[in-house]
């Protein structure tokens, strides 16, 4: 799977980049037909503590799954987004099997 990471309003460090690659890469365990994924990490310019946003778009044959999560850290937001993606991927697999 090809994983593309883009950071908006900040520069991503190697630790965060490898964390995101590891987490998103594990999605292949749930669905092996994933073509690619795009991860957008955004730093929202607000006074809120939860100002880190992780948006993940996963491309699978015939469909596109998108999740956006907000948290106190990029790692937490990525974890939440990957968990939501797992659920959506499982729903997609069930729909395919039911057809």
N, CA, C and O atoms as a GROMACS GRO file, in nm:
protein
  396
    1UNK      N    1   0.085  -0.118   0.000
    1UNK     CA    2   0.000   0.000   0.000
    1UNK      C    3   0.089   0.124   0.000
    1UNK      O    4   0.189   0.130   0.071
    2UNK      N    5   0.050   0.219  -0.080
    2UNK     CA    6   0.122   0.346  -0.088
    2UNK      C    7   0.060   0.443   0.013
    2UNK      O    8  -0.060   0.471   0.008
    3UNK      N    9   0.142   0.495   0.106
    3UNK     CA   10   0.093   0.589   0.208
    3UNK      C   11   0.157   0.724   0.183
    3UNK      O   12   0.279   0.737   0.183
    4UNK      N   13   0.073   0.826   0.163
    4UNK     CA   14   0.121   0.961   0.140
    4UNK      C   15   0.081   1.046   0.261
    4UNK      O   16  -0.036   1.050   0.298
    5UNK      N   17   0.180   1.112   0.323
    5UNK     CA   18   0.152   1.194   0.441
    5UNK      C   19   0.181   1.340   0.407
    5UNK      O   20   0.287   1.373   0.353
    6UNK      N   21   0.085   1.426   0.439
    6UNK     CA   22   0.103   1.570   0.420
    6UNK      C   23   0.071   1.641   0.552
    6UNK      O   24  -0.028   1.611   0.618
    7UNK      N   25   0.157   1.736   0.586
    7UNK     CA   26   0.132   1.814   0.707
    7UNK      C   27   0.097   1.958   0.667
    7UNK      O   28   0.159   2.017   0.579
    8UNK      N   29  -0.005   2.011   0.734
    8UNK     CA   30  -0.054   2.145   0.704
    8UNK      C   31  -0.028   2.233   0.826
    8UNK      O   32  -0.065   2.197   0.938
    9UNK      N   33   0.035   2.347   0.805
    9UNK     CA   34   0.066   2.447   0.910
    9UNK      C   35   0.174   2.405   1.009
    9UNK      O   36   0.189   2.468   1.114
   10UNK      N   37   0.250   2.299   0.978
   10UNK     CA   38   0.364   2.261   1.062
   10UNK      C   39   0.451   2.164   0.984
   10UNK      O   40   0.410   2.109   0.881
   11UNK      N   41   0.573   2.143   1.033
   11UNK     CA   42   0.666   2.048   0.971
   11UNK      C   43   0.663   1.918   1.049
   11UNK      O   44   0.679   1.918   1.171
   12UNK      N   45   0.642   1.808   0.981
   12UNK     CA   46   0.633   1.676   1.045
   12UNK      C   47   0.774   1.624   1.076
   12UNK      O   48   0.866   1.642   0.997
   13UNK      N   49   0.789   1.560   1.193
   13UNK     CA   50   0.919   1.501   1.226
   13UNK      C   51   0.918   1.352   1.191
   13UNK      O   52   0.814   1.295   1.161
   14UNK      N   53   1.036   1.290   1.196
   14UNK     CA   54   1.049   1.150   1.155
   14UNK      C   55   0.972   1.055   1.246
   14UNK      O   56   0.916   0.956   1.199
   15UNK      N   57   0.968   1.084   1.376
   15UNK     CA   58   0.897   0.997   1.471
   15UNK      C   59   0.748   0.992   1.438
   15UNK      O   60   0.688   0.885   1.433
   16UNK      N   61   0.689   1.108   1.414
   16UNK     CA   62   0.547   1.114   1.382
   16UNK      C   63   0.520   1.047   1.248
   16UNK      O   64   0.421   0.976   1.232
   17UNK      N   65   0.607   1.070   1.152
   17UNK     CA   66   0.591   1.010   1.020
   17UNK      C   67   0.594   0.857   1.027
   17UNK      O   68   0.510   0.791   0.966
   18UNK      N   69   0.690   0.802   1.101
   18UNK     CA   70   0.698   0.656   1.112
   18UNK      C   71   0.580   0.600   1.191
   18UNK      O   72   0.532   0.491   1.162
   19UNK      N   73   0.532   0.674   1.292
   19UNK     CA   74   0.414   0.631   1.370
   19UNK      C   75   0.292   0.620   1.278
   19UNK      O   76   0.220   0.521   1.282
   20UNK      N   77   0.270   0.723   1.197
   20UNK     CA   78   0.155   0.725   1.107
   20UNK      C   79   0.167   0.613   1.004
   20UNK      O   80   0.069   0.543   0.976
   21UNK      N   81   0.286   0.595   0.946
   21UNK     CA   82   0.307   0.487   0.850
   21UNK      C   83   0.277   0.351   0.910
   21UNK      O   84   0.216   0.266   0.845
   22UNK      N   85   0.322   0.330   1.034
   22UNK     CA   86   0.300   0.202   1.101
   22UNK      C   87   0.151   0.177   1.125
   22UNK      O   88   0.099   0.069   1.094
   23UNK      N   89   0.081   0.278   1.179
   23UNK     CA   90  -0.061   0.262   1.211
   23UNK      C   91  -0.145   0.241   1.086
   23UNK      O   92  -0.227   0.149   1.081
   24UNK      N   93  -0.125   0.325   0.985
   24UNK     CA   94  -0.204   0.316   0.863
   24UNK      C   95  -0.168   0.188   0.787
   24UNK      O   96  -0.255   0.126   0.725
   25UNK      N   97  -0.042   0.148   0.791
   25UNK     CA   98   0.001   0.026   0.724
   25UNK      C   99  -0.067  -0.098   0.777
   25UNK      O  100  -0.086  -0.196   0.704
   26UNK      N  101  -0.103  -0.096   0.905
   26UNK     CA  102  -0.170  -0.212   0.966
   26UNK      C  103  -0.312  -0.233   0.913
   26UNK      O  104  -0.371  -0.339   0.935
   27UNK      N  105  -0.367  -0.134   0.843
   27UNK     CA  106  -0.501  -0.151   0.787
   27UNK      C  107  -0.505  -0.262   0.683
   27UNK      O  108  -0.611  -0.319   0.658
   28UNK      N  109  -0.391  -0.294   0.624
   28UNK     CA  110  -0.386  -0.402   0.525
   28UNK      C  111  -0.419  -0.538   0.587
   28UNK      O  112  -0.458  -0.630   0.515
   29UNK      N  113  -0.404  -0.550   0.718
   29UNK     CA  114  -0.442  -0.675   0.786
   29UNK      C  115  -0.592  -0.698   0.778
   29UNK      O  116  -0.638  -0.812   0.784
   30UNK      N  117  -0.668  -0.590   0.767
   30UNK     CA  118  -0.814  -0.600   0.766
   30UNK      C  119  -0.871  -0.612   0.626
   30UNK      O  120  -0.978  -0.670   0.606
   31UNK      N  121  -0.800  -0.557   0.528
   31UNK     CA  122  -0.847  -0.561   0.390
   31UNK      C  123  -0.725  -0.550   0.300
   31UNK      O  124  -0.660  -0.446   0.294
   32UNK      N  125  -0.694  -0.659   0.229
   32UNK     CA  126  -0.569  -0.664   0.154
   32UNK      C  127  -0.577  -0.597   0.016
   32UNK      O  128  -0.476  -0.592  -0.055
   33UNK      N  129  -0.693  -0.546  -0.022
   33UNK     CA  130  -0.707  -0.482  -0.153
   33UNK      C  131  -0.694  -0.330  -0.147
   33UNK      O  132  -0.734  -0.262  -0.241
   34UNK      N  133  -0.640  -0.276  -0.040
   34UNK     CA  134  -0.624  -0.132  -0.028
   34UNK      C  135  -0.520  -0.086  -0.130
   34UNK      O  136  -0.408  -0.137  -0.133
   35UNK      N  137  -0.558   0.011  -0.213
   35UNK     CA  138  -0.469   0.061  -0.317
   35UNK      C  139  -0.370   0.160  -0.258
   35UNK      O  140  -0.249   0.143  -0.273
   36UNK      N  141  -0.420   0.263  -0.191
   36UNK     CA  142  -0.334   0.364  -0.132
   36UNK      C  143  -0.409   0.438  -0.022
   36UNK      O  144  -0.530   0.422  -0.004
   37UNK      N  145  -0.335   0.520   0.050
   37UNK     CA  146  -0.398   0.604   0.152
   37UNK      C  147  -0.328   0.738   0.156
   37UNK      O  148  -0.207   0.749   0.132
   38UNK      N  149  -0.406   0.840   0.188
   38UNK     CA  150  -0.354   0.975   0.201
   38UNK      C  151  -0.385   1.023   0.342
   38UNK      O  152  -0.499   1.016   0.388
   39UNK      N  153  -0.282   1.070   0.411
   39UNK     CA  154  -0.298   1.118   0.548
   39UNK      C  155  -0.266   1.267   0.550
   39UNK      O  156  -0.160   1.310   0.505
   40UNK      N  157  -0.360   1.345   0.602
   40UNK     CA  158  -0.341   1.489   0.617
   40UNK      C  159  -0.340   1.520   0.766
   40UNK      O  160  -0.439   1.497   0.835
   41UNK      N  161  -0.229   1.572   0.814
   41UNK     CA  162  -0.218   1.614   0.953
   41UNK      C  163  -0.223   1.765   0.956
   41UNK      O  164  -0.140   1.832   0.894
   42UNK      N  165  -0.322   1.819   1.028
   42UNK     CA  166  -0.342   1.964   1.029
   42UNK      C  167  -0.333   2.016   1.172
   42UNK      O  168  -0.380   1.954   1.267
   43UNK      N  169  -0.272   2.131   1.184
   43UNK     CA  170  -0.265   2.201   1.312
   43UNK      C  171  -0.362   2.318   1.303
   43UNK      O  172  -0.338   2.414   1.231
   44UNK      N  173  -0.471   2.308   1.378
   44UNK     CA  174  -0.575   2.411   1.373
   44UNK      C  175  -0.530   2.531   1.456
   44UNK      O  176  -0.475   2.515   1.565
   45UNK      N  177  -0.552   2.650   1.405
   45UNK     CA  178  -0.508   2.771   1.472
   45UNK      C  179  -0.616   2.823   1.567
   45UNK      O  180  -0.682   2.923   1.540
   46UNK      N  181  -0.634   2.750   1.679
   46UNK     CA  182  -0.731   2.790   1.780
   46UNK      C  183  -0.666   2.782   1.918
   46UNK      O  184  -0.554   2.735   1.932
   47UNK      N  185  -0.738   2.830   2.019
   47UNK     CA  186  -0.686   2.824   2.155
   47UNK      C  187  -0.727   2.694   2.225
   47UNK      O  188  -0.689   2.672   2.340
   48UNK      N  189  -0.803   2.609   2.158
   48UNK     CA  190  -0.845   2.482   2.216
   48UNK      C  191  -0.725   2.389   2.235
   48UNK      O  192  -0.626   2.398   2.162
   49UNK      N  193  -0.736   2.301   2.333
   49UNK     CA  194  -0.631   2.201   2.356
   49UNK      C  195  -0.634   2.099   2.242
   49UNK      O  196  -0.529   2.058   2.193
   50UNK      N  197  -0.754   2.058   2.202
   50UNK     CA  198  -0.769   1.961   2.094
   50UNK      C  199  -0.764   2.033   1.960
   50UNK      O  200  -0.868   2.060   1.899
   51UNK      N  201  -0.643   2.064   1.913
   51UNK     CA  202  -0.630   2.138   1.789
   51UNK      C  203  -0.551   2.061   1.682
   51UNK      O  204  -0.512   2.118   1.580
   52UNK      N  205  -0.528   1.931   1.706
   52UNK     CA  206  -0.458   1.849   1.608
   52UNK      C  207  -0.561   1.763   1.533
   52UNK      O  208  -0.642   1.694   1.596
   53UNK      N  209  -0.557   1.767   1.401
   53UNK     CA  210  -0.654   1.697   1.319
   53UNK      C  211  -0.581   1.596   1.230
   53UNK      O  212  -0.480   1.628   1.168
   54UNK      N  213  -0.635   1.475   1.226
   54UNK     CA  214  -0.585   1.372   1.135
   54UNK      C  215  -0.698   1.335   1.040
   54UNK      O  216  -0.804   1.290   1.083
   55UNK      N  217  -0.674   1.353   0.911
   55UNK     CA  218  -0.770   1.312   0.809
   55UNK      C  219  -0.704   1.201   0.728
   55UNK      O  220  -0.592   1.216   0.680
   56UNK      N  221  -0.774   1.089   0.713
   56UNK     CA  222  -0.718   0.976   0.638
   56UNK      C  223  -0.818   0.934   0.532
   56UNK      O  224  -0.935   0.910   0.561
   57UNK      N  225  -0.769   0.926   0.408
   57UNK     CA  226  -0.851   0.880   0.297
   57UNK      C  227  -0.788   0.750   0.247
   57UNK      O  228  -0.670   0.747   0.212
   58UNK      N  229  -0.867   0.643   0.243
   58UNK     CA  230  -0.820   0.514   0.198
   58UNK      C  231  -0.890   0.480   0.067
   58UNK      O  232  -1.013   0.482   0.059
   59UNK      N  233  -0.812   0.448  -0.034
   59UNK     CA  234  -0.868   0.411  -0.164
   59UNK      C  235  -0.868   0.260  -0.177
   59UNK      O  236  -0.764   0.195  -0.168
   60UNK      N  237  -0.988   0.205  -0.199
   60UNK     CA  238  -1.002   0.062  -0.223
   60UNK      C  239  -1.077   0.047  -0.355
   60UNK      O  240  -1.149   0.139  -0.395
   61UNK      N  241  -1.063  -0.066  -0.421
   61UNK     CA  242  -1.128  -0.081  -0.552
   61UNK      C  243  -1.278  -0.050  -0.546
   61UNK      O  244  -1.353  -0.115  -0.473
   62UNK      N  245  -1.319   0.049  -0.623
   62UNK     CA  246  -1.461   0.084  -0.631
   62UNK      C  247  -1.512   0.171  -0.518
   62UNK      O  248  -1.632   0.200  -0.512
   63UNK      N  249  -1.426   0.215  -0.429
   63UNK     CA  250  -1.474   0.293  -0.316
   63UNK      C  251  -1.361   0.377  -0.257
   63UNK      O  252  -1.243   0.355  -0.285
   64UNK      N  253  -1.401   0.472  -0.175
   64UNK     CA  254  -1.307   0.559  -0.104
   64UNK      C  255  -1.362   0.578   0.036
   64UNK      O  256  -1.479   0.614   0.053
   65UNK      N  257  -1.279   0.555   0.136
   65UNK     CA  258  -1.323   0.570   0.275
   65UNK      C  259  -1.246   0.688   0.335
   65UNK      O  260  -1.125   0.698   0.320
   66UNK      N  261  -1.320   0.776   0.404
   66UNK     CA  262  -1.260   0.898   0.460
   66UNK      C  263  -1.297   0.912   0.606
   66UNK      O  264  -1.412   0.889   0.645
   67UNK      N  265  -1.198   0.950   0.688
   67UNK     CA  266  -1.221   0.972   0.831
   67UNK      C  267  -1.145   1.097   0.873
   67UNK      O  268  -1.033   1.121   0.829
   68UNK      N  269  -1.208   1.176   0.959
   68UNK     CA  270  -1.146   1.296   1.014
   68UNK      C  271  -1.164   1.293   1.165
   68UNK      O  272  -1.276   1.284   1.215
   69UNK      N  273  -1.053   1.301   1.239
   69UNK     CA  274  -1.057   1.299   1.385
   69UNK      C  275  -0.972   1.411   1.442
   69UNK      O  276  -0.872   1.451   1.383
   70UNK      N  277  -1.015   1.462   1.558
   70UNK     CA  278  -0.949   1.574   1.625
   70UNK      C  279  -0.912   1.530   1.767
   70UNK      O  280  -0.993   1.468   1.836
   71UNK      N  281  -0.790   1.564   1.810
   71UNK     CA  282  -0.746   1.524   1.944
   71UNK      C  283  -0.637   1.619   1.995
   71UNK      O  284  -0.603   1.718   1.930
   72UNK      N  285  -0.584   1.586   2.115
   72UNK     CA  286  -0.480   1.669   2.177
   72UNK      C  287  -0.344   1.648   2.112
   72UNK      O  288  -0.259   1.738   2.115
   73UNK      N  289  -0.323   1.531   2.052
   73UNK     CA  290  -0.196   1.502   1.986
   73UNK      C  291  -0.223   1.436   1.851
   73UNK      O  292  -0.330   1.380   1.830
   74UNK      N  293  -0.126   1.444   1.761
   74UNK     CA  294  -0.143   1.382   1.630
   74UNK      C  295  -0.148   1.230   1.643
   74UNK      O  296  -0.217   1.163   1.566
   75UNK      N  297  -0.074   1.175   1.740
   75UNK     CA  298  -0.077   1.030   1.760
   75UNK      C  299  -0.215   0.984   1.802
   75UNK      O  300  -0.266   0.883   1.751
   76UNK      N  301  -0.276   1.057   1.895
   76UNK     CA  302  -0.411   1.021   1.942
   76UNK      C  303  -0.512   1.036   1.829
   76UNK      O  304  -0.598   0.950   1.812
   77UNK      N  305  -0.503   1.143   1.753
   77UNK     CA  306  -0.596   1.165   1.641
   77UNK      C  307  -0.580   1.055   1.536
   77UNK      O  308  -0.678   1.008   1.480
   78UNK      N  309  -0.455   1.015   1.510
   78UNK     CA  310  -0.430   0.907   1.414
   78UNK      C  311  -0.488   0.776   1.465
   78UNK      O  312  -0.550   0.702   1.388
   79UNK      N  313  -0.468   0.746   1.592
   79UNK     CA  314  -0.526   0.625   1.652
   79UNK      C  315  -0.678   0.622   1.636
   79UNK      O  316  -0.734   0.521   1.594
   80UNK      N  317  -0.743   0.733   1.669
   80UNK     CA  318  -0.888   0.741   1.657
   80UNK      C  319  -0.933   0.722   1.512
   80UNK      O  320  -1.032   0.653   1.486
   81UNK      N  321  -0.861   0.783   1.420
   81UNK     CA  322  -0.897   0.774   1.279
   81UNK      C  323  -0.879   0.632   1.227
   81UNK      O  324  -0.964   0.581   1.154
   82UNK      N  325  -0.769   0.567   1.265
   82UNK     CA  326  -0.744   0.430   1.220
   82UNK      C  327  -0.850   0.335   1.277
   82UNK      O  328  -0.895   0.244   1.207
   83UNK      N  329  -0.890   0.354   1.403
   83UNK     CA  330  -0.995   0.272   1.462
   83UNK      C  331  -1.126   0.288   1.385
   83UNK      O  332  -1.196   0.190   1.359
   84UNK      N  333  -1.159   0.411   1.349
   84UNK     CA  334  -1.282   0.436   1.273
   84UNK      C  335  -1.271   0.373   1.134
   84UNK      O  336  -1.370   0.321   1.081
   85UNK      N  337  -1.154   0.379   1.074
   85UNK     CA  338  -1.134   0.318   0.943
   85UNK      C  339  -1.150   0.166   0.949
   85UNK      O  340  -1.207   0.106   0.857
   86UNK      N  341  -1.101   0.104   1.056
   86UNK     CA  342  -1.117  -0.041   1.071
   86UNK      C  343  -1.264  -0.080   1.066
   86UNK      O  344  -1.302  -0.176   1.000
   87UNK      N  345  -1.347  -0.002   1.138
   87UNK     CA  346  -1.491  -0.030   1.140
   87UNK      C  347  -1.551  -0.014   1.002
   87UNK      O  348  -1.630  -0.098   0.958
   88UNK      N  349  -1.514   0.093   0.932
   88UNK     CA  350  -1.570   0.118   0.799
   88UNK      C  351  -1.523   0.011   0.699
   88UNK      O  352  -1.600  -0.031   0.614
   89UNK      N  353  -1.398  -0.031   0.710
   89UNK     CA  354  -1.346  -0.135   0.621
   89UNK      C  355  -1.419  -0.267   0.645
   89UNK      O  356  -1.453  -0.337   0.550
   90UNK      N  357  -1.443  -0.300   0.772
   90UNK     CA  358  -1.516  -0.422   0.802
   90UNK      C  359  -1.659  -0.416   0.748
   90UNK      O  360  -1.710  -0.516   0.697
   91UNK      N  361  -1.724  -0.300   0.758
   91UNK     CA  362  -1.859  -0.284   0.701
   91UNK      C  363  -1.855  -0.302   0.550
   91UNK      O  364  -1.943  -0.366   0.492
   92UNK      N  365  -1.751  -0.246   0.487
   92UNK     CA  366  -1.737  -0.258   0.342
   92UNK      C  367  -1.718  -0.405   0.302
   92UNK      O  368  -1.775  -0.450   0.203
   93UNK      N  369  -1.636  -0.479   0.378
   93UNK     CA  370  -1.614  -0.620   0.349
   93UNK      C  371  -1.743  -0.700   0.363
   93UNK      O  372  -1.770  -0.787   0.281
   94UNK      N  373  -1.821  -0.670   0.466
   94UNK     CA  374  -1.948  -0.739   0.486
   94UNK      C  375  -2.044  -0.712   0.369
   94UNK      O  376  -2.116  -0.801   0.324
   95UNK      N  377  -2.044  -0.588   0.323
   95UNK     CA  378  -2.130  -0.551   0.211
   95UNK      C  379  -2.089  -0.627   0.085
   95UNK      O  380  -2.174  -0.673   0.008
   96UNK      N  381  -1.958  -0.641   0.064
   96UNK     CA  382  -1.909  -0.713  -0.053
   96UNK      C  383  -1.948  -0.861  -0.044
   96UNK      O  384  -1.989  -0.921  -0.144
   97UNK      N  385  -1.934  -0.920   0.073
   97UNK     CA  386  -1.967  -1.062   0.091
   97UNK      C  387  -2.117  -1.085   0.074
   97UNK      O  388  -2.158  -1.190   0.023
   98UNK      N  389  -2.196  -0.988   0.115
   98UNK     CA  390  -2.342  -1.001   0.106
   98UNK      C  391  -2.394  -0.992  -0.036
   98UNK      O  392  -2.505  -1.036  -0.065
   99UNK      N  393  -2.314  -0.934  -0.125
   99UNK     CA  394  -2.357  -0.913  -0.263
   99UNK      C  395  -2.350  -1.040  -0.342
   99UNK      O  396  -2.383  -1.041  -0.460
   0.00000   0.00000   0.00000
